[in-house]
């Protein structure tokens, strides 16, 4: 008895519907993309009960000729490609010619369309895969498609649908994704007879569309990006690291106008934010990547949300470096360093970073350190108080020996001194390792400590790795190690604790990976141990030197763990706190 048989068309369409139309939002996506392919400049969407009862999409595109309407509901019939060569140069959103047929196989679909050449509109219906004849209808222009009773003939799939509010949430998400892809098109969304979203076209279309969809808060905290290399361009808006979310719902990536979830691009973005974003947070961005159509394959996933690049490594590097550049510039404060301040910076960043001075306040004068400056400090203030206004201003005090209080022309700045110094050391260590110039400082008296068998083995098996990182460690006995040299930038840290942590990182990742793939993780650990700790008194000399160094350091707005290093309170904000002017 034969076991293999051809499937009927209705069953084939329902299988396709399962791949392409897994919920009402998926059907809405296909209809919106068809409207864009038709050249629409206005698209109106009406949903009822989240799209479960009805989806209606009306556009002002070119319309469908009456003779093509039966083919529009046929499987694998399309006007967008005609030859195999077209698959390598897909410029339209849709191209398979199966969306309408699949939707009509599991719903009641009514398609009404009118071209500019027609005297009136025509309509065709499809219900459960049965297609009606073409007949006259009323429509001013464009195309209107109504989809109702979705999954009426596939109860097994319908029972997996969520409630109306949940399905509407998915539908609205799809609607906004498509609206972001085309800021030159007007959109409206009505749900249960209530207007939910209305997006118009403006002069500054992209910026206004991003502001309307993601909100003013995101726009105020975003950076505009626009980079072009060869035939590739990436543009859009990325949030500063301080504006992040606990979920990934604020991430929009478009490749040649198509919303995608591409692992390659996501990895490049994650790498770009790695040094400045807390590990529990996710960045927010709206990015548009354009490249020649023959360099990207969109025929990878049934829902067309995944792509494949011909030169994946080139795309990855382009996206990563474009965002890294934008983030670096946004957190680097450019200015000209006066000679005196520069000398202070050099002195501060050397091995004397933790040799702190004390305020010589006399006993009993409790408030004197806050309102007076010793003679030496006053001399320093005269050196740096030049005409130029530094972005981070001049230090005026230290708060609980944790924060630096600084005054600039805008108001008050509070700096987390440990987080700021950690970022400075981290960036310097990265640059030194890139240049193979991590300088080692030999210890006058080697430090010895009791080591574990694993630590003993690592020191004996990985001397080159340790030397590359600026450490000179030798074995004293079967259970004792001697530290004879450490990176000069970290010479004032807790050296034994630092060495133990470095050996732990090497054991965890392996010697080759720790210097290549995991080098930033290791350097971040080293910088954290080398940075000035809380409860350490700083003089005005050292506070101002730290501020100047922050202004010269890339990504100084965040520490290595993604926490902010400083915050500015404007005079206006402070006035509001005290209700001045009211």
Secondary structure, DSSP 8 states (H G I E B T S, - for coil): --------HHHHHHHHHHHH-SSHHHHHHHHHHHHHHTT-SEEEEEEEGGGTSEEEEEE-S----GGGHHHHTSTT--SS--SGGGGGS--SS--SS-HHHHHHHTSEEEEEEE-TT-SSEEEEEEETTEE---EEE--SSEEEEEEESTTTT-HHHHTT---HHHHHHHHHHHHHHHHHH-TTSEEEEEETTEEEEEE---TTHHHHHHHHHH-HHHHHTEEEEEEEETTEEEEEEEE-TTSEESSSTTEEEEETTEE---HHHHHHHHHHHTTTS-TT-EE-EEEEEE--GGGEE-TTSTTS---EETTHHHHHHHHHHHHHHHHHHHT-------HHHHHHHHHHHTTTTT--------TT-TTHHHH---HHHHHHHHHH--SS--TT-EEEEEETTTEEEEE-SSEEEEEEHHHHHHHHHHHHHHHHHHTT---EEEEEEEEEEE--HHHHHHHHH-HHHHHHTT-EEEEEETTEEEEEEEEGGGTTS-HHHHHHHHHHHHHHH-HHHHHTTTHHHHHHHHHHHHS--TT----HHHHHHHHHHHHHSTTTTB-TTS-B-EEEEEHHHHHHHTTTT-
